[in-house]
Amino acid sequence: MKMNTIICTIILLFGMTNPLPAEDVQQVFSGTPWGSSITAFQGLHQTARSGDFTFYKRDKDIYSIADVALTDIVYGFYTGKFFSVYMKITDPDNVEPIKNSLDTVYGPARAQLRLHETIFIWDYLNVKIKLKQPLDGTHAKLAYYYVPLSLKANAARPREGQDHVFELGDGLPEYEF
């Protein structure tokens, strides 16, 4: 009887965390098709906005990849359509297993070496995956982009010198875009 209680408690706890499985990201992310309207998502709260760009988070989301649980997940929308996902990787030791997992699934990444970071890129049909690893050891970022919308979004993105950050909450935007 005690064992049944323990098993039920474990199942309940995992069910409440709203895990997001790593899946075939060509069509969907987190069970939601790319290009979907914001109304297709439940429980999101806005974290930042800039013109036609809006960014949201949902409490308790977890994305698992390479046995690493990522909990800082931001969903990006351009003109109200779902086009990107950004995840912060806070432990530098998790970058290599995540990169290896992506290499296994999507083939070897191409790398871009920048002054302050290395960017690993995988192209998978309509999805581009980027793993940005700063050289100073600060947190890395994993991002998924739906290419048909991200091409339009990049063309419309505010350029240097334009006022493009609308601060929310405590006055500090949570993400750069």
HUFENCOR-V830971 format. One record per backbone hydrogen bond with DSSP energy under -1.0 kcal/mol. CO is the residue of the C=O (numbers start at 1). NH is the residue of the N-H. E is the energy in kcal/mol with one decimal. If there is no record, write none. Layout:
((CO,NH,E) (CO,NH,E))
//
This chain:
((1,5,-1.7) (2,6,-2.0) (3,7,-2.5) (4,8,-2.5) (5,9,-2.3) (6,10,-2.4) (7,11,-2.4) (8,12,-2.4) (9,13,-2.6) (10,14,-2.4) (11,15,-2.1) (12,16,-1.5) (18,62,-1.1) (20,64,-1.6) (23,25,-1.1) (27,34,-2.0) (29,32,-1.9) (32,29,-2.2) (33,36,-1.6) (36,82,-2.7) (37,40,-2.2) (38,41,-1.8) (45,57,-2.3) (48,55,-2.8) (49,166,-1.6) (50,53,-2.8) (52,79,-2.3) (53,50,-2.8) (54,77,-2.5) (55,47,-3.3) (55,48,-1.4) (56,75,-3.0) (57,45,-2.9) (58,61,-1.5) (62,20,-3.9) (63,70,-3.2) (65,68,-1.5) (68,65,-2.3) (70,63,-2.7) (71,73,-1.2) (72,88,-1.7) (74,86,-2.7) (75,56,-2.4) (76,83,-2.5) (76,84,-1.5) (77,54,-2.3) (78,81,-2.0) (80,38,-1.0) (81,78,-2.6) (82,35,-2.9) (83,146,-2.8) (84,76,-3.2) (85,144,-2.3) (86,74,-2.9) (87,142,-2.9) (89,140,-2.1) (91,94,-2.3) (92,95,-1.1) (94,98,-1.7) (95,99,-2.8) (96,100,-2.8) (97,101,-2.1) (98,102,-2.4) (99,103,-2.7) (100,104,-2.1) (101,105,-2.0) (102,106,-3.1) (103,107,-1.7) (110,121,-2.7) (112,119,-2.6) (116,135,-2.8) (117,114,-3.0) (118,133,-3.1) (119,112,-2.6) (120,131,-2.5) (121,110,-2.3) (122,129,-3.0) (124,127,-2.4) (126,147,-2.6) (127,124,-3.4) (128,145,-2.6) (129,122,-2.5) (130,143,-2.9) (131,120,-2.7) (132,141,-2.1) (133,118,-2.3) (134,137,-1.1) (140,89,-3.3) (141,132,-3.0) (142,87,-2.8) (143,130,-2.7) (144,85,-2.2) (145,128,-2.4) (146,150,-2.7) (147,151,-2.4) (149,153,-2.6) (150,154,-2.9) (151,155,-1.6) (152,156,-1.4) (153,157,-1.1) (159,162,-2.2) (168,171,-1.3))
//
